[in-house]
Amino acid sequence: MAQHFLRYGDESMAVGGSFPEAGQLLPSFMLVDEHLRDVALERFLGRTKLIVTLLSLDAEQGGLALLQQLRRKLEGWPLLQFIVISVDSPFSLHRARKEHGLPNVVLLSTLRGRDFHKHFGVLLQDYPLAGMTCPALWLVDDDDRILYAQRLENADDDFDLAAIRNALLAKLPG
């Protein structure tokens, strides 16, 4: 598989790790929520999930604005569980929830799950964002099989909403 890069302003940064693709089972994880509780992927078994990694909820590019745009465009899917993962501390996640609401969104930190970056192929390896998570998403079915996966190539880009909708529609029974 070719090396992936994220463009952020004038910088092009290598992204490391093994990116799970459509058709594969999503690797398990254990991350931390805004209340300092450990949360495993298995907690969401039986639900269709949209798992999104962001640079940071505080980032101007690849952050909160990207998440809010995604939520607005997918409002018609109320049973879709949004899970947002970033390197932000649980305290920052708590502050973001208080300031922006983010109803029906699970916010998780990689604070105690540093292996997540490599297992999900979102580890930014180069300065100035080394150690952060590349903006990416996985649409995952009730049994944790990936229906659609995308990693952004530019922090200014948006996710492919048409492809996400198509994958959701293809999942619907008959």
N, CA and C of each residue as an Amber inpcrd file, in Angstrom:
protein
   522
   0.8360000  -1.1800000   0.0000000   0.0000000   0.0000000   0.0000000
   0.8850000   1.2470000   0.0000000   0.5150000   2.2250000  -0.7920000
   1.2950000   3.4510000  -0.9180000   1.2200000   4.2790000   0.3610000
   2.2720000   5.0010000   0.6220000   2.3270000   5.8960000   1.7790000
   1.2520000   6.9640000   1.6300000   0.5620000   7.2600000   2.7110000
  -0.4660000   8.2960000   2.7020000   0.1250000   9.5760000   3.2900000
  -0.2900000  10.7260000   2.7390000   0.1590000  12.0300000   3.2290000
  -1.0480000  12.9130000   3.4680000  -0.9460000  13.7690000   4.4850000
  -1.9640000  14.7840000   4.7600000  -1.3510000  16.1460000   4.5070000
  -2.0480000  16.9360000   3.7230000  -1.6350000  18.3160000   3.4750000
  -2.3190000  19.2030000   4.4950000  -1.5170000  20.0110000   5.1770000
  -2.0120000  20.9590000   6.1840000  -1.3140000  22.2790000   5.9160000
  -2.0440000  23.2200000   5.3130000  -1.4060000  24.4660000   4.8920000
  -0.3760000  24.1600000   3.8330000   0.8630000  24.5960000   4.0560000
   1.9500000  24.3510000   3.1090000   2.7060000  23.0580000   3.4000000
   2.3510000  22.3730000   4.4760000   3.0630000  21.1640000   4.8930000
   2.3950000  19.9090000   4.3420000   3.1970000  18.9300000   3.9910000
   2.7170000  17.6120000   3.6160000   3.3370000  16.6280000   4.6000000
   2.4980000  15.9530000   5.3760000   2.9750000  15.0930000   6.4530000
   2.6190000  13.6380000   6.2030000   3.5730000  12.7610000   6.4290000
   3.3510000  11.3230000   6.2850000   2.3970000  10.8400000   7.3750000
   1.5490000   9.8840000   6.9830000   0.6010000   9.2710000   7.9080000
   0.9730000   7.7950000   7.9970000   1.2070000   7.3180000   9.2100000
   1.6480000   5.9470000   9.4020000   0.5700000   5.0440000   9.9590000
   0.8350000   3.7640000   9.8670000  -0.0700000   2.7640000  10.3970000
  -0.8070000   2.0470000   9.2830000  -1.6200000   1.0910000   9.6740000
  -2.3690000   0.2680000   8.7340000  -3.8280000   0.7040000   8.7300000
  -4.2670000   1.3010000   7.6490000  -5.6160000   1.8650000   7.5500000
  -6.6330000   0.7690000   7.2290000  -7.5790000   0.4960000   8.1300000
  -8.6140000  -0.5180000   7.8620000  -9.5240000  -0.0740000   6.7140000
  -9.7500000  -0.9730000   5.7610000 -10.5060000  -0.6660000   4.5470000
 -11.8860000  -1.3090000   4.5630000 -12.7440000  -0.8730000   3.6450000
 -14.0840000  -1.4370000   3.4890000 -13.9920000  -2.9510000   3.2920000
 -14.8970000  -3.6640000   3.9330000 -14.9390000  -5.1120000   3.8630000
 -14.2370000  -5.7910000   5.0250000 -13.3200000  -5.0960000   5.6730000
 -12.5950000  -5.6580000   6.8120000 -13.3910000  -5.4640000   8.1020000
 -13.0460000  -6.2420000   9.1090000 -13.5730000  -5.9940000  10.4490000
 -12.7690000  -4.8600000  11.0640000 -13.4570000  -3.9650000  11.7470000
 -12.7760000  -2.8590000  12.4030000 -11.9860000  -3.3950000  13.5950000
 -10.7210000  -3.0120000  13.7430000  -9.9680000  -3.4510000  14.9260000
 -10.6190000  -2.8890000  16.1940000 -10.5060000  -3.6260000  17.2540000
 -11.0490000  -3.1630000  18.5250000 -10.1960000  -2.0160000  19.0620000
 -10.7520000  -1.2520000  19.9790000  -9.9910000  -0.1970000  20.6430000
 -10.4980000  -0.0220000  22.0680000  -9.6660000   0.5990000  22.8810000
 -10.0300000   1.0150000  24.2330000  -9.5380000   2.4450000  24.3680000
 -10.4820000   3.3910000  24.4420000 -10.1480000   4.8060000  24.5170000
 -10.7890000   5.4080000  25.7670000 -10.6800000   6.7210000  25.9320000
 -11.1350000   7.3910000  27.1430000 -12.1720000   8.4460000  26.7800000
 -13.2870000   8.4750000  27.5210000 -14.3110000   9.4820000  27.2380000
 -14.0660000  10.7620000  28.0410000 -14.9610000  11.7060000  27.8980000
 -14.8030000  13.0170000  28.5380000 -14.9310000  12.9740000  30.0540000
 -15.3430000  11.8210000  30.6050000 -15.4640000  11.6550000  32.0570000
 -14.3730000  10.7310000  32.6080000 -13.3140000  10.5160000  31.8110000
 -12.1500000   9.7070000  32.1620000 -12.4630000   8.2200000  32.2810000
 -13.5600000   7.7710000  31.6700000 -13.9250000   6.3530000  31.6760000
 -13.3740000   5.6760000  30.4330000 -12.9270000   4.4280000  30.5930000
 -12.4860000   3.6370000  29.4490000 -13.7080000   3.2080000  28.6460000
 -13.5880000   3.2960000  27.3280000 -14.6750000   2.9190000  26.4210000
 -14.0940000   2.0340000  25.3290000 -14.6760000   0.8440000  25.1780000
 -14.2350000  -0.1050000  24.1580000 -15.1900000  -0.0680000  22.9720000
 -14.6860000  -0.4550000  21.8010000 -15.5220000  -0.5470000  20.6120000
 -16.7160000  -1.4630000  20.8680000 -16.5150000  -2.5130000  21.6220000
 -17.5700000  -3.4870000  21.8800000 -18.7990000  -2.8610000  22.5420000
 -18.6440000  -1.7300000  23.1680000 -19.7810000  -1.0260000  23.7810000
 -20.8450000  -0.6740000  22.7340000 -20.4360000  -0.5570000  21.4710000
 -21.3460000  -0.1110000  20.4170000 -21.7750000  -1.2460000  19.4900000
 -21.4750000  -2.4830000  19.8610000 -21.8610000  -3.6400000  19.0590000
 -23.3790000  -3.6480000  18.8830000 -23.8260000  -3.9540000  17.6670000
 -25.2610000  -3.9650000  17.3880000 -25.7820000  -2.6290000  16.8820000
 -24.8970000  -1.6490000  16.7350000 -25.2870000  -0.3330000  16.2090000
 -24.4390000  -0.0070000  14.9900000 -25.0550000   0.6730000  14.0170000
 -24.3010000   1.1960000  12.8820000 -23.5720000   2.4340000  13.3740000
 -22.2770000   2.5240000  13.0570000 -21.4380000   3.5740000  13.6130000
 -20.7340000   4.3650000  12.5230000 -20.5820000   5.6510000  12.7590000
 -19.7060000   6.4810000  11.9500000 -18.6020000   6.9280000  12.8910000
 -17.4260000   6.3720000  12.6910000 -16.2830000   6.6810000  13.5380000
 -15.4140000   7.6770000  12.7880000 -15.1570000   8.8180000  13.4310000
 -14.4320000   9.9100000  12.7950000 -13.2280000  10.2720000  13.6490000
 -12.0550000  10.3560000  13.0220000 -10.8930000  10.8970000  13.7200000
 -10.6630000  12.3150000  13.2140000 -10.2910000  13.1820000  14.1290000
 -10.0110000  14.5820000  13.8180000  -8.6210000  14.9390000  14.3250000
  -8.0560000  15.9930000  13.7630000  -6.7870000  16.5010000  14.2930000
  -6.9800000  16.8750000  15.7580000  -7.9810000  17.7080000  15.9970000
  -8.3360000  18.1810000  17.3320000  -9.6710000  18.9020000  17.2050000
 -10.4650000  18.8650000  18.2560000 -11.7110000  19.6320000  18.2280000
 -11.4220000  21.1340000  18.1790000 -10.2190000  21.5260000  18.5710000
  -9.8280000  22.9380000  18.5540000  -9.1820000  23.3760000  17.2470000
  -8.8930000  22.4430000  16.3530000  -8.2040000  22.7810000  15.1030000
  -9.1300000  23.5170000  14.1420000  -8.6110000  24.5510000  13.5080000
  -9.3910000  25.2760000  12.5040000  -9.6300000  24.3990000  11.2830000
  -8.6410000  23.6210000  10.9080000  -8.7670000  22.6880000   9.7810000
  -8.8220000  21.2790000  10.3620000  -9.6890000  20.4560000   9.8160000
  -9.7570000  19.0690000  10.2610000 -10.2290000  18.9080000  11.6880000
 -11.0900000  19.8430000  12.1460000 -11.5480000  19.8150000  13.5260000
 -13.0590000  19.8950000  13.6610000 -13.5070000  20.7250000  14.5950000
 -14.9170000  20.8270000  14.9500000 -15.7980000  21.2210000  13.7660000
 -15.3510000  22.1320000  12.9350000 -16.1660000  22.5620000  11.7860000
 -16.4290000  21.3800000  10.8390000 -15.4400000  20.5300000  10.6530000
 -15.5910000  19.3470000   9.8090000 -16.6310000  18.4010000  10.4160000
 -16.5690000  18.2090000  11.7250000 -17.5370000  17.3600000  12.4210000
 -18.9480000  17.9300000  12.3170000 -19.1030000  19.2210000  12.5590000
 -20.4410000  19.8270000  12.5150000 -21.0380000  19.7450000  11.1120000
 -20.2270000  19.9330000  10.0980000 -20.7220000  19.8180000   8.7260000
 -21.1870000  18.3960000   8.4520000 -20.4340000  17.4300000   8.8860000
 -20.7780000  16.0220000   8.7050000 -22.0830000  15.6910000   9.4340000
 -22.2270000  16.1480000  10.6380000 -23.4540000  15.8940000  11.4170000
 -24.6760000  16.5080000  10.7400000 -24.5550000  17.7400000  10.2680000
 -25.6880000  18.4050000   9.6000000 -26.1340000  17.6280000   8.3690000
 -25.1660000  17.1590000   7.5960000 -25.5000000  16.4810000   6.3430000
 -26.0460000  15.0720000   6.5560000 -25.8160000  14.4950000   7.7310000
 -26.2920000  13.1370000   7.9950000 -27.3780000  13.0920000   9.0660000
 -28.0540000  14.2180000   9.2680000 -29.1260000  14.2810000  10.2730000
 -30.2500000  13.2910000   9.9880000 -30.4590000  12.9310000   8.7480000
 -31.5410000  12.0300000   8.3750000 -31.3030000  10.5800000   8.7620000
 -30.2150000  10.3000000   9.4450000 -29.8840000   8.9410000   9.8710000
 -29.7980000   8.9040000  11.3980000 -30.9420000   8.9850000  12.0890000
 -30.9250000   9.1030000  13.5520000 -30.3660000   7.8740000  14.2770000
 -30.3690000   6.7230000  13.6450000 -29.8590000   5.5270000  14.3180000
 -28.3520000   5.3560000  14.1480000 -27.7340000   6.2680000  13.4230000
 -26.2900000   6.2220000  13.1940000 -25.5750000   6.7750000  14.4280000
 -24.7400000   5.9650000  15.0480000 -23.9870000   6.3890000  16.2350000
 -22.7090000   7.1030000  15.8010000 -22.5940000   8.3880000  16.1330000
 -21.3870000   9.1610000  15.8310000 -20.3800000   8.9570000  16.9530000
 -19.1760000   8.5720000  16.5850000 -18.0840000   8.4220000  17.5430000
 -16.9260000   9.2570000  17.0100000 -16.4710000  10.2180000  17.7860000
 -15.4000000  11.1170000  17.3690000 -14.1840000  10.8670000  18.2450000
 -13.0390000  10.6740000  17.5970000 -11.8010000  10.3380000  18.2940000
 -10.7340000  11.3670000  17.9380000 -10.0400000  11.8560000  18.9700000
  -8.9470000  12.7990000  18.7440000  -7.9150000  12.6480000  19.8580000
  -6.8180000  13.3580000  19.7220000  -5.7820000  13.3500000  20.7530000
  -6.1200000  14.3150000  21.8810000  -7.2170000  15.0320000  21.7700000
  -7.6000000  15.9860000  22.8150000  -7.7350000  15.2780000  24.1620000
  -7.4170000  15.9830000  25.2180000  -7.5620000  15.4160000  26.5590000
  -9.0460000  15.2650000  26.8870000  -9.3850000  14.3740000  27.8020000
 -10.7810000  14.2760000  28.2290000 -11.3390000  15.6180000  28.7320000
 -10.4950000  16.4350000  29.3260000 -10.9460000  17.7440000  29.8080000
 -11.3280000  18.6550000  28.6390000 -10.5560000  18.5880000  27.5610000
 -10.8880000  19.3630000  26.3580000 -12.1750000  18.8520000  25.7210000
 -12.3650000  17.5270000  25.7290000 -13.6070000  16.9650000  25.1970000
 -14.8000000  17.4620000  26.0050000 -14.6450000  17.4850000  27.3230000
 -15.7220000  17.9580000  28.2030000 -16.0490000  19.4270000  27.9090000
 -15.0020000  20.2310000  27.7380000 -15.1980000  21.6550000  27.4210000
 -15.9110000  21.8150000  26.0740000 -15.5030000  21.0350000  25.0780000
 -16.1310000  21.1100000  23.7570000 -17.6090000  20.7400000  23.8480000
 -17.9240000  19.7340000  24.6450000 -19.3310000  19.3460000  24.8180000
 -20.1240000  20.4920000  25.4450000 -19.5520000  21.1360000  26.4650000
 -20.2460000  22.2470000  27.1340000 -20.4370000  23.4350000  26.1890000
 -19.4210000  23.7290000  25.3830000 -19.4770000  24.8990000  24.5030000
 -20.3050000  24.6690000  23.2480000 -20.3180000  23.4250000  22.7220000
 -20.9360000  23.1700000  21.4170000 -22.0750000  22.1680000  21.4530000
 -22.3630000  21.6230000  22.6250000 -23.4610000  20.6740000  22.7400000
 -23.0930000  19.2940000  22.2180000 -23.0540000  19.1360000  20.9100000
 -22.7300000  17.8790000  20.2510000 -23.6130000  16.7200000  20.7250000
 -24.9430000  16.8990000  20.6320000 -25.8360000  15.8190000  21.0510000
 -25.6350000  14.5710000  20.1950000 -25.8130000  13.4290000  20.8170000
 -25.7090000  12.1290000  20.1430000 -24.3370000  11.8620000  19.5410000
 -23.3150000  12.5030000  20.0630000 -21.9460000  12.2790000  19.6190000
 -21.1410000  11.7690000  20.8090000 -20.4700000  10.6470000  20.6320000
 -19.5690000  10.1270000  21.6490000 -18.1920000  10.7080000  21.3580000
 -17.6090000  11.3700000  22.3430000 -16.2780000  11.9650000  22.1900000
 -15.2670000  11.1020000  22.9350000 -14.2160000  10.6930000  22.2330000
 -13.2010000   9.8300000  22.8280000 -11.7980000  10.3840000  22.5870000
 -10.9490000  10.1820000  23.5730000  -9.5600000  10.6150000  23.5230000
  -8.6450000   9.4050000  23.4160000  -7.5250000   9.5820000  22.7350000
  -6.5180000   8.5260000  22.6330000  -5.5370000   8.5780000  23.8090000
  -5.8890000   9.2840000  24.8550000  -5.0130000   9.4670000  26.0130000
  -4.3920000   8.1550000  26.4940000  -5.2060000   7.1130000  26.6690000
  -4.6960000   5.8170000  27.1250000  -4.7690000   4.7760000  26.0060000
  -4.8700000   5.2290000  24.7720000  -4.9700000   4.3010000  23.6520000
  -4.0520000   4.6940000  22.5140000  -2.7860000   4.9250000  22.8150000
  -1.8400000   5.4000000  21.7970000  -1.6180000   4.4150000  20.6610000
  -1.9260000   3.1340000  20.8790000  -1.7960000   2.1690000  19.7990000
  -2.8820000   2.3730000  18.7470000  -3.9460000   3.0830000  19.0900000
  -5.0280000   3.3710000  18.1510000  -4.4930000   4.0080000  16.8760000
  -3.6020000   4.9930000  17.0230000  -3.0570000   5.7340000  15.8790000
  -2.5020000   4.7960000  14.8010000  -1.7150000   3.8080000  15.2250000
  -1.0800000   2.8850000  14.2730000  -2.0610000   1.8450000  13.7560000
  -2.9060000   1.3030000  14.6490000  -3.8570000   0.2630000  14.2320000
  -4.9190000   0.7890000  13.2740000  -5.1290000   2.1000000  13.2730000
  -6.1390000   2.6890000  12.4050000  -5.5300000   3.5280000  11.2800000
  -4.2150000   3.5310000  11.1660000  -3.5450000   4.2070000  10.0520000
  -3.7590000   5.6980000  10.0110000  -3.7780000   6.3380000  11.1920000
  -4.0240000   7.7760000  11.2450000  -2.9240000   8.5410000  11.9990000
  -1.7780000   7.9050000  12.2060000  -0.6920000   8.5290000  12.9570000
   0.0670000   9.5300000  12.0870000  -0.0760000  10.8090000  12.4040000
   0.7170000  11.8250000  11.7010000   2.1480000  11.7320000  12.2170000
   3.0910000  11.5660000  11.2810000   4.4700000  11.2830000  11.6580000
   5.4030000  12.4790000  11.5500000   4.9810000  13.5160000  10.8630000
   5.8860000  14.6210000  10.5790000   5.4720000  15.9070000  11.2830000
   6.4900000  16.7470000  11.5040000   6.3110000  18.0860000  12.0390000
   5.4090000  18.8800000  11.0980000   4.5120000  19.7030000  11.5290000
   4.3070000  20.1630000  12.8960000   3.2250000  19.4030000  13.6670000
   2.5620000  18.4300000  13.0590000   1.4390000  17.7620000  13.7220000
   1.7580000  16.3290000  14.1470000   3.0340000  16.0010000  14.2570000
   3.4330000  14.6470000  14.6390000   2.7210000  14.2220000  15.9220000
   2.1740000  13.0000000  15.8970000   1.4910000  12.4590000  17.0550000
  -0.0100000  12.6730000  17.0510000  -0.5060000  13.5460000  16.1820000
  -1.9440000  13.7870000  16.0980000  -2.5820000  12.7560000  15.1600000
  -3.9110000  12.7630000  15.1190000  -4.6330000  11.8250000  14.2610000
  -5.0750000  12.5210000  12.9770000  -4.8100000  11.8810000  11.8680000
  -5.2330000  12.3560000  10.5490000  -6.7660000  12.2950000  10.4810000
  -7.4180000  13.2820000   9.8930000  -8.8770000  13.1930000   9.7120000
  -9.2290000  11.9890000   8.8280000 -10.0700000  11.1270000   9.3700000
 -10.4850000   9.9150000   8.6600000 -11.8490000   9.4970000   9.1820000
 -12.4890000   8.5870000   8.4560000 -13.7530000   8.0440000   8.9630000
 -13.9610000   6.6310000   8.4750000 -14.7660000   5.9200000   9.2550000
 -15.1840000   4.5610000   8.9230000 -16.6720000   4.4670000   9.1970000
 -17.4190000   4.0190000   8.2170000 -18.8200000   3.6800000   8.4060000
 -18.8200000   2.1790000   8.6760000 -19.3750000   1.7860000   9.8130000
 -19.2410000   0.4160000  10.2930000 -20.6270000  -0.1480000  10.6040000
 -20.8780000  -1.3700000  10.1690000 -22.1970000  -1.9690000  10.4110000
 -22.3240000  -2.4740000  11.8490000 -23.4660000  -3.0820000  12.1360000
 -23.7950000  -3.5370000  13.4920000 -22.8130000  -4.5810000  14.0220000
 -22.1450000  -5.3030000  13.1040000 -21.2010000  -6.3570000  13.4820000
 -19.7440000  -5.9120000  13.3360000 -19.5260000  -4.6160000  13.2180000
 -18.1950000  -4.0080000  13.1340000 -17.4550000  -4.2900000  11.8280000
 -18.2060000  -4.5930000  10.7570000 -17.6130000  -4.7160000   9.4260000
 -17.6540000  -3.3370000   8.7730000 -16.5420000  -2.9450000   8.1740000
 -16.4210000  -1.6110000   7.5730000 -17.1630000  -1.5810000   6.2380000
 -18.1010000  -0.6320000   6.1260000 -18.8670000  -0.4390000   4.8970000
 -18.2000000   0.5870000   3.9860000 -17.5520000   1.5630000   4.5940000
 -16.8980000   2.6330000   3.8380000 -15.7820000   3.2010000   4.7170000
 -14.6570000   3.5470000   4.1090000 -13.5280000   4.1340000   4.8380000
 -12.9070000   5.2350000   3.9790000 -12.4870000   6.3010000   4.6470000
 -11.8590000   7.4190000   3.9300000 -10.8890000   8.1400000   4.8600000
  -9.7120000   8.4300000   4.3270000  -8.7280000   9.2900000   4.9890000
  -8.5850000  10.5350000   4.1420000  -8.6560000  11.6960000   4.7660000
  -8.4970000  12.9260000   3.9950000  -7.0480000  13.0990000   3.5540000
  -6.8860000  13.6900000   2.3850000  -5.5480000  14.0000000   1.8690000
  -5.1790000  15.4480000   2.1390000  -6.1810000  16.2680000   2.4480000
  -5.9600000  17.6810000   2.7440000  -6.8610000  18.0470000   3.9180000
  -6.3060000  18.7000000   4.9190000  -7.0780000  19.0650000   6.1120000
  -8.2050000  20.0360000   5.7810000  -8.1460000  20.6870000   4.6260000
  -9.2090000  21.6070000   4.2080000 -10.3540000  20.8990000   3.4950000
 -10.1790000  19.6190000   3.1590000 -11.2040000  18.8780000   2.4140000
 -12.3560000  18.4640000   3.3160000 -13.4420000  18.0440000   2.6840000
 -14.5880000  17.4720000   3.3760000 -14.6400000  15.9890000   3.0600000
 -15.3410000  15.2440000   3.9030000 -15.5360000  13.8290000   3.6280000
 -16.5250000  13.6710000   2.4800000 -16.4590000  12.5530000   1.7840000
 -17.3170000  12.2580000   0.6370000 -18.6920000  11.8130000   1.1310000
 -19.6040000  12.7760000   1.3080000 -20.9270000  12.4920000   1.8640000
 -21.7640000  11.6240000   0.9350000 -21.6100000  11.7690000  -0.3560000
 -22.3590000  10.9350000  -1.3020000 -21.9620000   9.4680000  -1.1270000
 -20.6800000   9.2000000  -0.9670000 -20.2150000   7.8220000  -0.7770000
 -20.7220000   7.2570000   0.5500000 -20.7550000   8.0850000   1.5880000
 -21.2750000   7.6410000   2.8920000 -22.7520000   7.3070000   2.7710000
 -23.5140000   8.1960000   2.1490000 -24.9540000   7.9450000   1.9580000
 -25.1960000   6.6780000   1.1320000 -24.4420000   6.5110000   0.0630000
 -24.5820000   5.3080000  -0.7780000 -24.3110000   4.0440000   0.0170000
 -23.2870000   4.0650000   0.8750000 -22.9780000   2.8980000   1.7000000
 -24.0850000   2.6390000   2.7170000 -24.6690000   3.7070000   3.2500000
 -25.7970000   3.5450000   4.1840000 -27.0160000   2.9700000   3.4750000
 -27.2980000   3.4780000   2.2840000 -28.4510000   2.9790000   1.5200000
 -28.2720000   1.5170000   1.1100000 -27.0440000   1.1480000   0.7600000
 -26.7670000  -0.2350000   0.3690000 -26.9310000  -1.1900000   1.5480000
 -26.7710000  -0.6670000   2.7590000 -26.9100000  -1.4710000   3.9680000
 -28.3640000  -1.7850000   4.2960000 -29.2850000  -0.9190000   3.8520000
 -30.6990000  -1.1020000   4.1690000 -31.2440000  -2.3950000   3.5590000
 -32.1000000  -3.0790000   4.2980000 -32.6850000  -4.3120000   3.7440000
 -33.5820000  -4.0190000   2.5590000 -33.5520000  -4.9260000   1.5770000
 -34.3190000  -5.0010000   0.3910000 -35.0240000  -3.9230000  -0.1860000
